[in-house]
Amino acid sequence: MIPRPSNTAPLLNGADSDSKTGAWLADTVRTIPGSLLFDLPIGTLIRFSDHIPEPPANRQGDLAVWRLFNGIGRLARRDPPHFSPLAHPASITIRTADFGERGAVGFTFALGEPSTAAMRFEVLELPPVGSVRILARDGDNAELLHLAEDEGAAVAWLARHPVSTVIFDPVTADEIAAMLVEGR
């Protein structure tokens, strides 16, 4: 297990390793408003927090609720706003563990809701160049199941976690460079 401060959720596999794109965040963590999360690439490592201090360990119920709104995870899905018959704001899903792992929970945040406006989001790491996103299709939206180190690791992960419809989506230098140039 990776050593971590007590007020954060466990890191995903590989989250503590030096990545090819993590250098842009080496000296600072970038806090961004929730509205900009929709533009980040799928697979971005994000810390989310509601600014409430962690309760003591002996208050298990309070601690379980606190962990719902404070943790670290990968951006797994983006859903655009819907306007019929009722308006629904854009939303994102952050997965705190890999698909198929114990404790694989996805938290969905509606980006236009007042409750999300009170949340703090920090970009910890963009997906490394050369890594491969394993995506499940759900209509027009794709959902991240796993971020593999390379194509070989993606094939090995898929052999251990059979999923009927997946797409391998490599992370390119152009995609990451575009994020850096846009200043997000």
DOMARVO-982714 format. One record per residue (C-alpha): residue number from 0; residue in one letter; chain; x, y, z. Coordinates in Angstrom, 3 decimals. Last residue first. Layout:
// residues N
+-----+---------+--------+----------+----------+----------+
| num | residuo | cadena |     east |    north |       up |
+-----+---------+--------+----------+----------+----------+
| NUM |       a |      A |        X |        Y |        Z |
...
+-----+---------+--------+----------+----------+----------+
END
This chain:
// residues 184
+-----+---------+--------+----------+----------+----------+
| num | residuo | cadena |     east |    north |       up |
+-----+---------+--------+----------+----------+----------+
| 183 |       r |      A |   -5.980 |   24.152 |  -18.034 |
| 182 |       g |      A |   -3.662 |   26.408 |  -19.964 |
| 181 |       e |      A |   -4.891 |   25.695 |  -23.508 |
| 180 |       v |      A |   -1.306 |   24.859 |  -24.419 |
| 179 |       l |      A |   -1.115 |   22.207 |  -21.689 |
| 178 |       m |      A |   -4.349 |   20.516 |  -22.713 |
| 177 |       a |      A |   -3.332 |   20.552 |  -26.391 |
| 176 |       a |      A |    0.007 |   19.016 |  -25.440 |
| 175 |       i |      A |   -1.826 |   16.165 |  -23.699 |
| 174 |       e |      A |   -3.897 |   15.328 |  -26.771 |
| 173 |       d |      A |   -0.954 |   15.739 |  -29.147 |
| 172 |       a |      A |    1.244 |   13.465 |  -27.014 |
| 171 |       t |      A |   -1.282 |   10.699 |  -27.473 |
| 170 |       v |      A |   -3.181 |    8.631 |  -24.912 |
| 169 |       p |      A |   -4.155 |    5.349 |  -26.568 |
| 168 |       d |      A |   -7.858 |    4.424 |  -26.689 |
| 167 |       f |      A |   -8.561 |    0.682 |  -26.524 |
| 166 |       i |      A |  -12.284 |    0.071 |  -26.955 |
| 165 |       v |      A |  -14.355 |   -2.373 |  -24.987 |
| 164 |       t |      A |  -17.507 |   -4.383 |  -25.568 |
| 163 |       s |      A |  -17.855 |   -7.768 |  -23.858 |
| 162 |       v |      A |  -15.771 |   -7.249 |  -20.729 |
| 161 |       p |      A |  -13.478 |  -10.007 |  -19.484 |
| 160 |       h |      A |  -11.431 |   -8.803 |  -16.495 |
| 159 |       r |      A |   -8.229 |  -10.899 |  -16.286 |
| 158 |       a |      A |   -7.783 |  -11.107 |  -20.093 |
| 157 |       l |      A |   -8.734 |   -7.409 |  -20.380 |
| 156 |       w |      A |   -5.965 |   -6.496 |  -17.934 |
| 155 |       a |      A |   -3.412 |   -8.465 |  -19.993 |
| 154 |       v |      A |   -4.533 |   -6.751 |  -23.212 |
| 153 |       a |      A |   -4.250 |   -3.342 |  -21.541 |
| 152 |       a |      A |   -0.803 |   -4.202 |  -20.130 |
| 151 |       g |      A |    0.375 |   -5.044 |  -23.633 |
| 150 |       e |      A |   -1.138 |   -1.822 |  -24.993 |
| 149 |       d |      A |    0.716 |    0.371 |  -22.504 |
| 148 |       e |      A |    0.564 |    1.507 |  -18.864 |
| 147 |       a |      A |   -3.138 |    0.673 |  -18.606 |
| 146 |       l |      A |   -5.876 |    3.096 |  -17.523 |
| 145 |       h |      A |   -8.909 |    0.991 |  -16.588 |
| 144 |       l |      A |  -12.683 |    0.942 |  -16.990 |
| 143 |       l |      A |  -13.064 |    4.442 |  -18.376 |
| 142 |       e |      A |  -16.584 |    5.156 |  -19.591 |
| 141 |       a |      A |  -17.506 |    6.118 |  -23.142 |
| 140 |       n |      A |  -20.564 |    8.153 |  -24.007 |
| 139 |       d |      A |  -22.457 |    7.862 |  -27.296 |
| 138 |       g |      A |  -24.453 |    4.869 |  -26.124 |
| 137 |       d |      A |  -22.619 |    3.248 |  -23.252 |
| 136 |       r |      A |  -19.286 |    2.070 |  -24.588 |
| 135 |       a |      A |  -16.700 |    0.676 |  -22.237 |
| 134 |       l |      A |  -13.243 |    2.247 |  -22.423 |
| 133 |       i |      A |   -9.794 |    0.811 |  -21.754 |
| 132 |       r |      A |   -7.493 |    3.831 |  -21.802 |
| 131 |       v |      A |   -3.982 |    3.078 |  -23.029 |
| 130 |       s |      A |   -0.823 |    4.748 |  -21.749 |
| 129 |       g |      A |    1.635 |    6.132 |  -24.282 |
| 128 |       v |      A |    1.498 |    9.678 |  -22.926 |
| 127 |       p |      A |    0.614 |    9.570 |  -19.238 |
| 126 |       p |      A |   -2.956 |   10.474 |  -18.219 |
| 125 |       l |      A |   -2.943 |   13.965 |  -16.688 |
| 124 |       e |      A |   -1.953 |   14.083 |  -13.052 |
| 123 |       l |      A |   -3.026 |   15.704 |   -9.781 |
| 122 |       v |      A |   -5.802 |   17.983 |  -11.019 |
| 121 |       e |      A |   -7.452 |   19.424 |   -7.928 |
| 120 |       f |      A |  -11.207 |   19.745 |   -7.428 |
| 119 |       r |      A |  -12.820 |   21.664 |   -4.574 |
| 118 |       m |      A |  -16.534 |   21.191 |   -3.960 |
| 117 |       a |      A |  -18.855 |   24.084 |   -3.045 |
| 116 |       a |      A |  -19.898 |   24.524 |   -6.693 |
| 115 |       t |      A |  -20.820 |   20.836 |   -6.727 |
| 114 |       s |      A |  -23.566 |   21.405 |   -4.147 |
| 113 |       p |      A |  -24.860 |   24.384 |   -6.157 |
| 112 |       e |      A |  -25.489 |   22.110 |   -9.172 |
| 111 |       g |      A |  -24.136 |   22.930 |  -12.617 |
| 110 |       l |      A |  -21.345 |   20.350 |  -12.674 |
| 109 |       a |      A |  -23.479 |   17.376 |  -11.675 |
| 108 |       f |      A |  -20.942 |   15.158 |   -9.904 |
| 107 |       t |      A |  -21.047 |   11.391 |  -10.312 |
| 106 |       f |      A |  -19.023 |    9.248 |   -7.931 |
| 105 |       g |      A |  -17.858 |    5.878 |   -9.222 |
| 104 |       v |      A |  -16.947 |    3.179 |   -6.746 |
| 103 |       a |      A |  -14.579 |    0.303 |   -7.357 |
| 102 |       g |      A |  -14.255 |   -0.893 |   -3.759 |
| 101 |       r |      A |  -12.891 |   -4.307 |   -4.641 |
| 100 |       e |      A |  -11.357 |   -4.190 |   -8.085 |
|  99 |       g |      A |  -13.288 |   -5.109 |  -11.226 |
|  98 |       f |      A |  -13.183 |   -1.567 |  -12.587 |
|  97 |       d |      A |  -10.215 |    0.290 |  -11.101 |
|  96 |       a |      A |  -10.676 |    2.303 |   -7.918 |
|  95 |       t |      A |  -11.907 |    5.808 |   -7.021 |
|  94 |       r |      A |  -13.908 |    6.359 |  -10.212 |
|  93 |       i |      A |  -14.817 |    9.985 |  -10.955 |
|  92 |       t |      A |  -17.965 |   10.472 |  -13.012 |
|  91 |       i |      A |  -18.660 |   13.792 |  -14.693 |
|  90 |       s |      A |  -21.847 |   15.751 |  -15.234 |
|  89 |       a |      A |  -23.266 |   18.373 |  -17.579 |
|  88 |       p |      A |  -26.448 |   19.908 |  -16.232 |
|  87 |       h |      A |  -29.872 |   18.279 |  -16.573 |
|  86 |       a |      A |  -32.785 |   20.292 |  -18.008 |
|  85 |       l |      A |  -36.093 |   18.484 |  -17.987 |
|  84 |       p |      A |  -37.933 |   17.094 |  -21.035 |
|  83 |       s |      A |  -35.521 |   17.389 |  -22.695 |
|  82 |       f |      A |  -32.469 |   19.576 |  -22.142 |
|  81 |       h |      A |  -29.555 |   17.248 |  -21.489 |
|  80 |       p |      A |  -26.077 |   18.498 |  -20.538 |
|  79 |       p |      A |  -23.082 |   16.485 |  -21.719 |
|  78 |       d |      A |  -21.987 |   13.364 |  -19.826 |
|  77 |       r |      A |  -18.304 |   12.849 |  -19.083 |
|  76 |       r |      A |  -16.932 |    9.565 |  -17.762 |
|  75 |       a |      A |  -14.032 |    8.017 |  -15.871 |
|  74 |       l |      A |  -12.053 |   10.945 |  -14.472 |
|  73 |       r |      A |   -9.671 |    9.080 |  -12.213 |
|  72 |       g |      A |   -9.915 |    9.100 |   -8.432 |
|  71 |       i |      A |   -8.808 |   10.713 |   -5.215 |
|  70 |       g |      A |  -10.972 |   11.317 |   -2.172 |
|  69 |       n |      A |  -13.312 |   13.518 |   -0.197 |
|  68 |       f |      A |  -17.084 |   13.680 |   -0.732 |
|  67 |       l |      A |  -18.093 |   10.051 |   -0.259 |
|  66 |       r |      A |  -15.199 |    9.581 |    2.179 |
|  65 |       w |      A |  -16.896 |   11.967 |    4.643 |
|  64 |       v |      A |  -19.980 |    9.741 |    4.690 |
|  63 |       a |      A |  -17.900 |    6.693 |    5.626 |
|  62 |       l |      A |  -16.007 |    8.717 |    8.260 |
|  61 |       d |      A |  -19.240 |    9.888 |    9.865 |
|  60 |       g |      A |  -20.431 |    6.289 |   10.143 |
|  59 |       q |      A |  -17.059 |    5.055 |   11.406 |
|  58 |       r |      A |  -16.712 |    7.574 |   14.240 |
|  57 |       n |      A |  -13.707 |    5.924 |   15.955 |
|  56 |       a |      A |  -11.412 |    7.070 |   13.122 |
|  55 |       p |      A |  -11.943 |   10.745 |   13.981 |
|  54 |       p |      A |  -13.719 |   12.914 |   11.388 |
|  53 |       e |      A |  -11.808 |   14.262 |    8.375 |
|  52 |       p |      A |  -12.087 |   18.039 |    8.085 |
|  51 |       i |      A |  -14.813 |   19.447 |    5.795 |
|  50 |       h |      A |  -13.536 |   21.292 |    2.711 |
|  49 |       d |      A |  -15.844 |   19.336 |    0.325 |
|  48 |       s |      A |  -12.939 |   17.615 |   -1.410 |
|  47 |       f |      A |  -12.024 |   16.076 |   -4.741 |
|  46 |       r |      A |   -8.574 |   14.932 |   -5.873 |
|  45 |       i |      A |   -8.353 |   14.231 |   -9.603 |
|  44 |       l |      A |   -6.240 |   11.867 |  -11.748 |
|  43 |       t |      A |   -7.030 |   12.422 |  -15.434 |
|  42 |       g |      A |   -8.125 |    9.206 |  -17.186 |
|  41 |       i |      A |  -10.625 |   10.820 |  -19.559 |
|  40 |       p |      A |   -9.105 |   14.059 |  -20.792 |
|  39 |       l |      A |  -10.135 |   17.291 |  -19.052 |
|  38 |       d |      A |  -12.829 |   19.478 |  -20.636 |
|  37 |       f |      A |  -15.666 |   18.436 |  -18.310 |
|  36 |       l |      A |  -13.508 |   19.259 |  -15.305 |
|  35 |       l |      A |  -13.568 |   22.942 |  -16.278 |
|  34 |       s |      A |  -16.994 |   23.611 |  -14.702 |
|  33 |       g |      A |  -15.842 |   22.091 |  -11.411 |
|  32 |       p |      A |  -13.451 |   24.973 |  -10.858 |
|  31 |       i |      A |   -9.757 |   24.142 |  -10.939 |
|  30 |       t |      A |   -7.073 |   23.601 |   -8.334 |
|  29 |       r |      A |   -3.745 |   22.789 |   -9.968 |
|  28 |       v |      A |   -1.288 |   20.965 |   -7.737 |
|  27 |       t |      A |    2.096 |   22.605 |   -7.755 |
|  26 |       d |      A |    5.771 |   21.818 |   -8.138 |
|  25 |       a |      A |    5.566 |   18.570 |  -10.109 |
|  24 |       l |      A |    2.302 |   19.336 |  -11.900 |
|  23 |       w |      A |    3.793 |   19.797 |  -15.360 |
|  22 |       a |      A |    6.015 |   16.818 |  -14.602 |
|  21 |       g |      A |    3.042 |   14.433 |  -14.439 |
|  20 |       t |      A |    3.062 |   14.087 |  -18.211 |
|  19 |       k |      A |    5.636 |   11.323 |  -18.663 |
|  18 |       s |      A |    4.659 |    9.801 |  -15.372 |
|  17 |       d |      A |    6.578 |    9.412 |  -12.163 |
|  16 |       s |      A |    4.731 |    6.883 |  -10.059 |
|  15 |       d |      A |    2.328 |    7.775 |   -7.276 |
|  14 |       a |      A |   -0.857 |    7.190 |   -9.247 |
|  13 |       g |      A |    0.381 |    3.870 |  -10.617 |
|  12 |       n |      A |   -2.453 |    1.832 |   -9.124 |
|  11 |       l |      A |   -5.102 |    4.191 |   -7.786 |
|  10 |       l |      A |   -4.339 |    6.228 |   -4.695 |
|   9 |       p |      A |   -6.148 |    5.519 |   -1.452 |
|   8 |       a |      A |   -8.436 |    8.327 |   -0.283 |
|   7 |       t |      A |   -7.029 |   11.397 |    1.395 |
|   6 |       n |      A |   -7.201 |   12.849 |    4.901 |
|   5 |       s |      A |   -4.904 |   10.323 |    6.564 |
|   4 |       p |      A |   -1.889 |   11.337 |    4.497 |
|   3 |       r |      A |   -0.618 |    8.575 |    2.252 |
|   2 |       p |      A |    1.802 |    5.655 |    2.259 |
|   1 |       i |      A |    1.192 |    3.482 |   -0.818 |
|   0 |       m |      A |    0.000 |    0.000 |    0.000 |
+-----+---------+--------+----------+----------+----------+
END
